[in-house]
Amino acid sequence: MVFPTILLGTLIACTLACIFHFWRGGGFKWLVFDTLLAIAGFWLGHLIADLAKWKLLMLGSLNLGGALIGALLLMIGGYWLSMASVDQDQKN
């Protein structure tokens, strides 16, 4: 994989994180958290899809379908886990 592909994938993941953060809301801390989760999920999804030989929305050598699914799953999981910690704080 060449550097422009890595740069494009990271840019797509950051854009997805910004859209998710705009929908969810929150401060700067949550924007950074969402961005890190999106980048990690994007590249993990790409790697898993590549190893499983899934060809979904290929963009050059980038498996965009698997990467987007991975990023969304990790961001939704992080959102769900952050809601659980907020519920615990409100009970105390």
PDB file as gemmi writes it, atoms N, CA and C in Angstrom:
CRYST1    1.000    1.000    1.000  90.00  90.00  90.00 P 1                      
ATOM      1  N   MET A   1       0.853  -1.162   0.000  1.00  0.00           N  
ATOM      2  CA  MET A   1       0.000   0.000   0.000  1.00  0.00           C  
ATOM      3  C   MET A   1       0.909   1.238   0.000  1.00  0.00           C  
ATOM      4  N   VAL A   2       0.563   2.174  -0.828  1.00  0.00           N  
ATOM      5  CA  VAL A   2       1.388   3.366  -0.994  1.00  0.00           C  
ATOM      6  C   VAL A   2       0.895   4.491  -0.072  1.00  0.00           C  
ATOM      7  N   PHE A   3       1.745   5.478   0.129  1.00  0.00           N  
ATOM      8  CA  PHE A   3       1.449   6.571   1.049  1.00  0.00           C  
ATOM      9  C   PHE A   3       0.162   7.332   0.692  1.00  0.00           C  
ATOM     10  N   PRO A   4      -0.120   7.640  -0.573  1.00  0.00           N  
ATOM     11  CA  PRO A   4      -1.375   8.343  -0.873  1.00  0.00           C  
ATOM     12  C   PRO A   4      -2.618   7.553  -0.474  1.00  0.00           C  
ATOM     13  N   THR A   5      -2.559   6.238  -0.559  1.00  0.00           N  
ATOM     14  CA  THR A   5      -3.696   5.418  -0.137  1.00  0.00           C  
ATOM     15  C   THR A   5      -3.886   5.508   1.372  1.00  0.00           C  
ATOM     16  N   ILE A   6      -2.793   5.482   2.110  1.00  0.00           N  
ATOM     17  CA  ILE A   6      -2.866   5.612   3.568  1.00  0.00           C  
ATOM     18  C   ILE A   6      -3.411   6.986   3.944  1.00  0.00           C  
ATOM     19  N   LEU A   7      -2.955   8.003   3.255  1.00  0.00           N  
ATOM     20  CA  LEU A   7      -3.427   9.358   3.513  1.00  0.00           C  
ATOM     21  C   LEU A   7      -4.914   9.502   3.190  1.00  0.00           C  
ATOM     22  N   LEU A   8      -5.348   8.959   2.069  1.00  0.00           N  
ATOM     23  CA  LEU A   8      -6.760   9.023   1.688  1.00  0.00           C  
ATOM     24  C   LEU A   8      -7.631   8.261   2.687  1.00  0.00           C  
ATOM     25  N   GLY A   9      -7.191   7.090   3.101  1.00  0.00           N  
ATOM     26  CA  GLY A   9      -7.953   6.309   4.077  1.00  0.00           C  
ATOM     27  C   GLY A   9      -8.083   7.028   5.405  1.00  0.00           C  
ATOM     28  N   THR A  10      -7.006   7.638   5.861  1.00  0.00           N  
ATOM     29  CA  THR A  10      -7.049   8.384   7.113  1.00  0.00           C  
ATOM     30  C   THR A  10      -7.951   9.605   6.990  1.00  0.00           C  
ATOM     31  N   LEU A  11      -7.918  10.269   5.848  1.00  0.00           N  
ATOM     32  CA  LEU A  11      -8.793  11.421   5.605  1.00  0.00           C  
ATOM     33  C   LEU A  11     -10.265  10.994   5.591  1.00  0.00           C  
ATOM     34  N   ILE A  12     -10.568   9.872   4.981  1.00  0.00           N  
ATOM     35  CA  ILE A  12     -11.950   9.363   4.967  1.00  0.00           C  
ATOM     36  C   ILE A  12     -12.398   9.020   6.382  1.00  0.00           C  
ATOM     37  N   ALA A  13     -11.508   8.387   7.161  1.00  0.00           N  
ATOM     38  CA  ALA A  13     -11.845   8.036   8.544  1.00  0.00           C  
ATOM     39  C   ALA A  13     -12.082   9.287   9.382  1.00  0.00           C  
ATOM     40  N   CYS A  14     -11.260  10.316   9.206  1.00  0.00           N  
ATOM     41  CA  CYS A  14     -11.437  11.569   9.955  1.00  0.00           C  
ATOM     42  C   CYS A  14     -12.731  12.268   9.568  1.00  0.00           C  
ATOM     43  N   THR A  15     -13.078  12.224   8.294  1.00  0.00           N  
ATOM     44  CA  THR A  15     -14.339  12.814   7.838  1.00  0.00           C  
ATOM     45  C   THR A  15     -15.522  12.082   8.447  1.00  0.00           C  
ATOM     46  N   LEU A  16     -15.445  10.766   8.479  1.00  0.00           N  
ATOM     47  CA  LEU A  16     -16.506   9.962   9.093  1.00  0.00           C  
ATOM     48  C   LEU A  16     -16.626  10.279  10.580  1.00  0.00           C  
ATOM     49  N   ALA A  17     -15.494  10.466  11.244  1.00  0.00           N  
ATOM     50  CA  ALA A  17     -15.504  10.818  12.671  1.00  0.00           C  
ATOM     51  C   ALA A  17     -16.129  12.189  12.898  1.00  0.00           C  
ATOM     52  N   CYS A  18     -15.849  13.136  12.026  1.00  0.00           N  
ATOM     53  CA  CYS A  18     -16.440  14.476  12.160  1.00  0.00           C  
ATOM     54  C   CYS A  18     -17.953  14.434  11.964  1.00  0.00           C  
ATOM     55  N   ILE A  19     -18.415  13.653  11.014  1.00  0.00           N  
ATOM     56  CA  ILE A  19     -19.861  13.509  10.791  1.00  0.00           C  
ATOM     57  C   ILE A  19     -20.514  12.854  12.003  1.00  0.00           C  
ATOM     58  N   PHE A  20     -19.886  11.800  12.526  1.00  0.00           N  
ATOM     59  CA  PHE A  20     -20.407  11.114  13.706  1.00  0.00           C  
ATOM     60  C   PHE A  20     -20.429  12.059  14.908  1.00  0.00           C  
ATOM     61  N   HIS A  21     -19.385  12.848  15.075  1.00  0.00           N  
ATOM     62  CA  HIS A  21     -19.313  13.785  16.194  1.00  0.00           C  
ATOM     63  C   HIS A  21     -20.360  14.888  16.051  1.00  0.00           C  
ATOM     64  N   PHE A  22     -20.596  15.341  14.833  1.00  0.00           N  
ATOM     65  CA  PHE A  22     -21.625  16.352  14.597  1.00  0.00           C  
ATOM     66  C   PHE A  22     -22.994  15.811  14.972  1.00  0.00           C  
ATOM     67  N   TRP A  23     -23.252  14.539  14.662  1.00  0.00           N  
ATOM     68  CA  TRP A  23     -24.531  13.914  14.992  1.00  0.00           C  
ATOM     69  C   TRP A  23     -24.663  13.709  16.499  1.00  0.00           C  
ATOM     70  N   ARG A  24     -23.570  13.269  17.137  1.00  0.00           N  
ATOM     71  CA  ARG A  24     -23.606  12.922  18.551  1.00  0.00           C  
ATOM     72  C   ARG A  24     -23.447  14.127  19.460  1.00  0.00           C  
ATOM     73  N   GLY A  25     -22.624  15.054  19.094  1.00  0.00           N  
ATOM     74  CA  GLY A  25     -22.358  16.213  19.924  1.00  0.00           C  
ATOM     75  C   GLY A  25     -21.241  15.933  20.922  1.00  0.00           C  
ATOM     76  N   GLY A  26     -20.910  16.921  21.703  1.00  0.00           N  
ATOM     77  CA  GLY A  26     -19.863  16.769  22.704  1.00  0.00           C  
ATOM     78  C   GLY A  26     -18.761  17.786  22.492  1.00  0.00           C  
ATOM     79  N   GLY A  27     -17.793  17.762  23.376  1.00  0.00           N  
ATOM     80  CA  GLY A  27     -16.702  18.724  23.335  1.00  0.00           C  
ATOM     81  C   GLY A  27     -15.517  18.223  22.525  1.00  0.00           C  
ATOM     82  N   PHE A  28     -14.413  18.932  22.695  1.00  0.00           N  
ATOM     83  CA  PHE A  28     -13.194  18.615  21.950  1.00  0.00           C  
ATOM     84  C   PHE A  28     -12.653  17.235  22.313  1.00  0.00           C  
ATOM     85  N   LYS A  29     -12.789  16.855  23.584  1.00  0.00           N  
ATOM     86  CA  LYS A  29     -12.326  15.550  24.041  1.00  0.00           C  
ATOM     87  C   LYS A  29     -13.019  14.429  23.263  1.00  0.00           C  
ATOM     88  N   TRP A  30     -14.317  14.579  23.036  1.00  0.00           N  
ATOM     89  CA  TRP A  30     -15.066  13.546  22.310  1.00  0.00           C  
ATOM     90  C   TRP A  30     -14.735  13.550  20.823  1.00  0.00           C  
ATOM     91  N   LEU A  31     -14.399  14.712  20.284  1.00  0.00           N  
ATOM     92  CA  LEU A  31     -13.979  14.771  18.884  1.00  0.00           C  
ATOM     93  C   LEU A  31     -12.679  13.990  18.686  1.00  0.00           C  
ATOM     94  N   VAL A  32     -11.728  14.180  19.592  1.00  0.00           N  
ATOM     95  CA  VAL A  32     -10.464  13.442  19.512  1.00  0.00           C  
ATOM     96  C   VAL A  32     -10.715  11.948  19.693  1.00  0.00           C  
ATOM     97  N   PHE A  33     -11.564  11.595  20.659  1.00  0.00           N  
ATOM     98  CA  PHE A  33     -11.896  10.193  20.923  1.00  0.00           C  
ATOM     99  C   PHE A  33     -12.554   9.547  19.700  1.00  0.00           C  
ATOM    100  N   ASP A  34     -13.523  10.227  19.107  1.00  0.00           N  
ATOM    101  CA  ASP A  34     -14.198   9.714  17.912  1.00  0.00           C  
ATOM    102  C   ASP A  34     -13.229   9.556  16.749  1.00  0.00           C  
ATOM    103  N   THR A  35     -12.329  10.519  16.583  1.00  0.00           N  
ATOM    104  CA  THR A  35     -11.364  10.463  15.489  1.00  0.00           C  
ATOM    105  C   THR A  35     -10.408   9.284  15.658  1.00  0.00           C  
ATOM    106  N   LEU A  36      -9.905   9.081  16.865  1.00  0.00           N  
ATOM    107  CA  LEU A  36      -9.009   7.945  17.102  1.00  0.00           C  
ATOM    108  C   LEU A  36      -9.719   6.611  16.894  1.00  0.00           C  
ATOM    109  N   LEU A  37     -10.958   6.524  17.354  1.00  0.00           N  
ATOM    110  CA  LEU A  37     -11.720   5.285  17.137  1.00  0.00           C  
ATOM    111  C   LEU A  37     -11.998   5.058  15.655  1.00  0.00           C  
ATOM    112  N   ALA A  38     -12.305   6.121  14.928  1.00  0.00           N  
ATOM    113  CA  ALA A  38     -12.592   5.986  13.500  1.00  0.00           C  
ATOM    114  C   ALA A  38     -11.356   5.538  12.731  1.00  0.00           C  
ATOM    115  N   ILE A  39     -10.208   6.111  13.045  1.00  0.00           N  
ATOM    116  CA  ILE A  39      -8.982   5.716  12.339  1.00  0.00           C  
ATOM    117  C   ILE A  39      -8.624   4.268  12.656  1.00  0.00           C  
ATOM    118  N   ALA A  40      -8.690   3.900  13.938  1.00  0.00           N  
ATOM    119  CA  ALA A  40      -8.373   2.519  14.325  1.00  0.00           C  
ATOM    120  C   ALA A  40      -9.357   1.540  13.696  1.00  0.00           C  
ATOM    121  N   GLY A  41     -10.642   1.850  13.757  1.00  0.00           N  
ATOM    122  CA  GLY A  41     -11.652   0.968  13.171  1.00  0.00           C  
ATOM    123  C   GLY A  41     -11.547   0.879  11.666  1.00  0.00           C  
ATOM    124  N   PHE A  42     -11.214   1.984  11.029  1.00  0.00           N  
ATOM    125  CA  PHE A  42     -11.081   2.014   9.572  1.00  0.00           C  
ATOM    126  C   PHE A  42      -9.978   1.054   9.119  1.00  0.00           C  
ATOM    127  N   TRP A  43      -8.810   1.164   9.738  1.00  0.00           N  
ATOM    128  CA  TRP A  43      -7.696   0.322   9.300  1.00  0.00           C  
ATOM    129  C   TRP A  43      -7.846  -1.123   9.766  1.00  0.00           C  
ATOM    130  N   LEU A  44      -8.476  -1.342  10.929  1.00  0.00           N  
ATOM    131  CA  LEU A  44      -8.759  -2.722  11.337  1.00  0.00           C  
ATOM    132  C   LEU A  44      -9.783  -3.362  10.413  1.00  0.00           C  
ATOM    133  N   GLY A  45     -10.808  -2.609  10.041  1.00  0.00           N  
ATOM    134  CA  GLY A  45     -11.804  -3.122   9.100  1.00  0.00           C  
ATOM    135  C   GLY A  45     -11.203  -3.423   7.743  1.00  0.00           C  
ATOM    136  N   HIS A  46     -10.324  -2.556   7.286  1.00  0.00           N  
ATOM    137  CA  HIS A  46      -9.630  -2.790   6.011  1.00  0.00           C  
ATOM    138  C   HIS A  46      -8.782  -4.050   6.095  1.00  0.00           C  
ATOM    139  N   LEU A  47      -8.044  -4.216   7.196  1.00  0.00           N  
ATOM    140  CA  LEU A  47      -7.179  -5.378   7.363  1.00  0.00           C  
ATOM    141  C   LEU A  47      -7.986  -6.671   7.432  1.00  0.00           C  
ATOM    142  N   ILE A  48      -9.054  -6.678   8.197  1.00  0.00           N  
ATOM    143  CA  ILE A  48      -9.892  -7.884   8.323  1.00  0.00           C  
ATOM    144  C   ILE A  48     -10.534  -8.231   6.989  1.00  0.00           C  
ATOM    145  N   ALA A  49     -11.049  -7.224   6.288  1.00  0.00           N  
ATOM    146  CA  ALA A  49     -11.660  -7.480   4.978  1.00  0.00           C  
ATOM    147  C   ALA A  49     -10.628  -7.972   3.971  1.00  0.00           C  
ATOM    148  N   ASP A  50      -9.417  -7.440   4.068  1.00  0.00           N  
ATOM    149  CA  ASP A  50      -8.348  -7.871   3.165  1.00  0.00           C  
ATOM    150  C   ASP A  50      -7.941  -9.307   3.455  1.00  0.00           C  
ATOM    151  N   LEU A  51      -7.821  -9.664   4.743  1.00  0.00           N  
ATOM    152  CA  LEU A  51      -7.463 -11.033   5.104  1.00  0.00           C  
ATOM    153  C   LEU A  51      -8.560 -12.025   4.763  1.00  0.00           C  
ATOM    154  N   ALA A  52      -9.817 -11.604   4.881  1.00  0.00           N  
ATOM    155  CA  ALA A  52     -10.949 -12.470   4.553  1.00  0.00           C  
ATOM    156  C   ALA A  52     -11.252 -12.475   3.050  1.00  0.00           C  
ATOM    157  N   LYS A  53     -10.511 -11.662   2.295  1.00  0.00           N  
ATOM    158  CA  LYS A  53     -10.669 -11.554   0.843  1.00  0.00           C  
ATOM    159  C   LYS A  53     -12.066 -11.076   0.434  1.00  0.00           C  
ATOM    160  N   TRP A  54     -12.626 -10.158   1.233  1.00  0.00           N  
ATOM    161  CA  TRP A  54     -13.880  -9.520   0.880  1.00  0.00           C  
ATOM    162  C   TRP A  54     -13.585  -8.384  -0.080  1.00  0.00           C  
ATOM    163  N   LYS A  55     -14.331  -8.284  -1.132  1.00  0.00           N  
ATOM    164  CA  LYS A  55     -14.171  -7.208  -2.117  1.00  0.00           C  
ATOM    165  C   LYS A  55     -15.445  -6.382  -2.140  1.00  0.00           C  
ATOM    166  N   LEU A  56     -15.543  -5.435  -1.230  1.00  0.00           N  
ATOM    167  CA  LEU A  56     -16.731  -4.602  -1.102  1.00  0.00           C  
ATOM    168  C   LEU A  56     -16.305  -3.145  -1.223  1.00  0.00           C  
ATOM    169  N   LEU A  57     -16.771  -2.470  -2.229  1.00  0.00           N  
ATOM    170  CA  LEU A  57     -16.439  -1.059  -2.486  1.00  0.00           C  
ATOM    171  C   LEU A  57     -14.928  -0.827  -2.547  1.00  0.00           C  
ATOM    172  N   MET A  58     -14.279  -1.485  -3.459  1.00  0.00           N  
ATOM    173  CA  MET A  58     -12.835  -1.311  -3.607  1.00  0.00           C  
ATOM    174  C   MET A  58     -12.549   0.065  -4.207  1.00  0.00           C  
ATOM    175  N   LEU A  59     -11.559   0.741  -3.662  1.00  0.00           N  
ATOM    176  CA  LEU A  59     -11.095   2.029  -4.157  1.00  0.00           C  
ATOM    177  C   LEU A  59      -9.589   1.900  -4.337  1.00  0.00           C  
ATOM    178  N   GLY A  60      -9.190   1.423  -5.494  1.00  0.00           N  
ATOM    179  CA  GLY A  60      -7.788   1.092  -5.723  1.00  0.00           C  
ATOM    180  C   GLY A  60      -7.425  -0.111  -4.879  1.00  0.00           C  
ATOM    181  N   SER A  61      -6.415   0.031  -4.035  1.00  0.00           N  
ATOM    182  CA  SER A  61      -6.041  -1.077  -3.155  1.00  0.00           C  
ATOM    183  C   SER A  61      -6.721  -0.975  -1.791  1.00  0.00           C  
ATOM    184  N   LEU A  62      -7.563   0.011  -1.621  1.00  0.00           N  
ATOM    185  CA  LEU A  62      -8.250   0.238  -0.355  1.00  0.00           C  
ATOM    186  C   LEU A  62      -9.609  -0.458  -0.361  1.00  0.00           C  
ATOM    187  N   ASN A  63      -9.820  -1.328   0.624  1.00  0.00           N  
ATOM    188  CA  ASN A  63     -11.100  -2.004   0.758  1.00  0.00           C  
ATOM    189  C   ASN A  63     -12.029  -1.097   1.563  1.00  0.00           C  
ATOM    190  N   LEU A  64     -12.694  -0.218   0.856  1.00  0.00           N  
ATOM    191  CA  LEU A  64     -13.469   0.841   1.493  1.00  0.00           C  
ATOM    192  C   LEU A  64     -14.689   0.304   2.237  1.00  0.00           C  
ATOM    193  N   GLY A  65     -15.329  -0.712   1.716  1.00  0.00           N  
ATOM    194  CA  GLY A  65     -16.522  -1.264   2.368  1.00  0.00           C  
ATOM    195  C   GLY A  65     -16.203  -1.826   3.743  1.00  0.00           C  
ATOM    196  N   GLY A  66     -15.210  -2.690   3.823  1.00  0.00           N  
ATOM    197  CA  GLY A  66     -14.823  -3.256   5.107  1.00  0.00           C  
ATOM    198  C   GLY A  66     -14.293  -2.212   6.064  1.00  0.00           C  
ATOM    199  N   ALA A  67     -13.571  -1.240   5.532  1.00  0.00           N  
ATOM    200  CA  ALA A  67     -13.009  -0.181   6.370  1.00  0.00           C  
ATOM    201  C   ALA A  67     -14.113   0.694   6.966  1.00  0.00           C  
ATOM    202  N   LEU A  68     -15.106   1.046   6.174  1.00  0.00           N  
ATOM    203  CA  LEU A  68     -16.217   1.862   6.689  1.00  0.00           C  
ATOM    204  C   LEU A  68     -17.021   1.104   7.737  1.00  0.00           C  
ATOM    205  N   ILE A  69     -17.249  -0.181   7.493  1.00  0.00           N  
ATOM    206  CA  ILE A  69     -17.968  -1.000   8.474  1.00  0.00           C  
ATOM    207  C   ILE A  69     -17.183  -1.068   9.778  1.00  0.00           C  
ATOM    208  N   GLY A  70     -15.872  -1.276   9.682  1.00  0.00           N  
ATOM    209  CA  GLY A  70     -15.039  -1.328  10.879  1.00  0.00           C  
ATOM    210  C   GLY A  70     -15.043  -0.023  11.649  1.00  0.00           C  
ATOM    211  N   ALA A  71     -14.944   1.098  10.936  1.00  0.00           N  
ATOM    212  CA  ALA A  71     -14.942   2.401  11.596  1.00  0.00           C  
ATOM    213  C   ALA A  71     -16.279   2.668  12.283  1.00  0.00           C  
ATOM    214  N   LEU A  72     -17.367   2.372  11.602  1.00  0.00           N  
ATOM    215  CA  LEU A  72     -18.690   2.592  12.198  1.00  0.00           C  
ATOM    216  C   LEU A  72     -18.912   1.715  13.421  1.00  0.00           C  
ATOM    217  N   LEU A  73     -18.509   0.451  13.327  1.00  0.00           N  
ATOM    218  CA  LEU A  73     -18.693  -0.444  14.465  1.00  0.00           C  
ATOM    219  C   LEU A  73     -17.885   0.014  15.678  1.00  0.00           C  
ATOM    220  N   LEU A  74     -16.659   0.438  15.456  1.00  0.00           N  
ATOM    221  CA  LEU A  74     -15.833   0.874  16.575  1.00  0.00           C  
ATOM    222  C   LEU A  74     -16.340   2.191  17.162  1.00  0.00           C  
ATOM    223  N   MET A  75     -16.808   3.110  16.327  1.00  0.00           N  
ATOM    224  CA  MET A  75     -17.336   4.378  16.848  1.00  0.00           C  
ATOM    225  C   MET A  75     -18.640   4.161  17.602  1.00  0.00           C  
ATOM    226  N   ILE A  76     -19.515   3.308  17.081  1.00  0.00           N  
ATOM    227  CA  ILE A  76     -20.772   3.024  17.778  1.00  0.00           C  
ATOM    228  C   ILE A  76     -20.492   2.297  19.086  1.00  0.00           C  
ATOM    229  N   GLY A  77     -19.524   1.378  19.084  1.00  0.00           N  
ATOM    230  CA  GLY A  77     -19.139   0.705  20.320  1.00  0.00           C  
ATOM    231  C   GLY A  77     -18.579   1.662  21.347  1.00  0.00           C  
ATOM    232  N   GLY A  78     -17.748   2.597  20.917  1.00  0.00           N  
ATOM    233  CA  GLY A  78     -17.214   3.605  21.827  1.00  0.00           C  
ATOM    234  C   GLY A  78     -18.295   4.518  22.366  1.00  0.00           C  
ATOM    235  N   TYR A  79     -19.243   4.863  21.517  1.00  0.00           N  
ATOM    236  CA  TYR A  79     -20.372   5.702  21.954  1.00  0.00           C  
ATOM    237  C   TYR A  79     -21.214   4.961  22.993  1.00  0.00           C  
ATOM    238  N   TRP A  80     -21.452   3.684  22.743  1.00  0.00           N  
ATOM    239  CA  TRP A  80     -22.247   2.881  23.657  1.00  0.00           C  
ATOM    240  C   TRP A  80     -21.542   2.733  25.012  1.00  0.00           C  
ATOM    241  N   LEU A  81     -20.231   2.487  24.978  1.00  0.00           N  
ATOM    242  CA  LEU A  81     -19.481   2.362  26.225  1.00  0.00           C  
ATOM    243  C   LEU A  81     -19.402   3.690  26.973  1.00  0.00           C  
ATOM    244  N   SER A  82     -19.321   4.803  26.253  1.00  0.00           N  
ATOM    245  CA  SER A  82     -19.280   6.102  26.927  1.00  0.00           C  
ATOM    246  C   SER A  82     -20.629   6.426  27.556  1.00  0.00           C  
ATOM    247  N   MET A  83     -21.714   5.963  26.976  1.00  0.00           N  
ATOM    248  CA  MET A  83     -23.033   6.165  27.576  1.00  0.00           C  
ATOM    249  C   MET A  83     -23.165   5.358  28.855  1.00  0.00           C  
ATOM    250  N   ALA A  84     -22.576   4.179  28.910  1.00  0.00           N  
ATOM    251  CA  ALA A  84     -22.654   3.349  30.111  1.00  0.00           C  
ATOM    252  C   ALA A  84     -21.928   4.031  31.266  1.00  0.00           C  
ATOM    253  N   SER A  85     -20.807   4.688  30.993  1.00  0.00           N  
ATOM    254  CA  SER A  85     -20.093   5.357  32.084  1.00  0.00           C  
ATOM    255  C   SER A  85     -20.854   6.592  32.557  1.00  0.00           C  
ATOM    256  N   VAL A  86     -21.572   7.269  31.676  1.00  0.00           N  
ATOM    257  CA  VAL A  86     -22.359   8.433  32.071  1.00  0.00           C  
ATOM    258  C   VAL A  86     -23.523   7.980  32.946  1.00  0.00           C  
ATOM    259  N   ASP A  87     -24.172   6.850  32.617  1.00  0.00           N  
ATOM    260  CA  ASP A  87     -25.266   6.341  33.421  1.00  0.00           C  
ATOM    261  C   ASP A  87     -24.787   5.983  34.834  1.00  0.00           C  
ATOM    262  N   GLN A  88     -23.592   5.410  34.954  1.00  0.00           N  
ATOM    263  CA  GLN A  88     -23.063   5.066  36.262  1.00  0.00           C  
ATOM    264  C   GLN A  88     -22.785   6.314  37.090  1.00  0.00           C  
ATOM    265  N   ASP A  89     -22.291   7.375  36.449  1.00  0.00           N  
ATOM    266  CA  ASP A  89     -21.998   8.610  37.172  1.00  0.00           C  
ATOM    267  C   ASP A  89     -23.280   9.278  37.677  1.00  0.00           C  
ATOM    268  N   GLN A  90     -24.353   9.187  36.921  1.00  0.00           N  
ATOM    269  CA  GLN A  90     -25.605   9.839  37.321  1.00  0.00           C  
ATOM    270  C   GLN A  90     -26.279   9.115  38.468  1.00  0.00           C  
ATOM    271  N   LYS A  91     -26.034   7.819  38.631  1.00  0.00           N  
ATOM    272  CA  LYS A  91     -26.654   7.061  39.715  1.00  0.00           C  
ATOM    273  C   LYS A  91     -26.024   7.366  41.067  1.00  0.00           C  
ATOM    274  N   ASN A  92     -24.769   7.787  41.060  1.00  0.00           N  
ATOM    275  CA  ASN A  92     -24.073   8.061  42.323  1.00  0.00           C  
ATOM    276  C   ASN A  92     -24.353   9.436  42.848  1.00  0.00           C  
TER     277      ASN A  92                                                      
END                                                                             
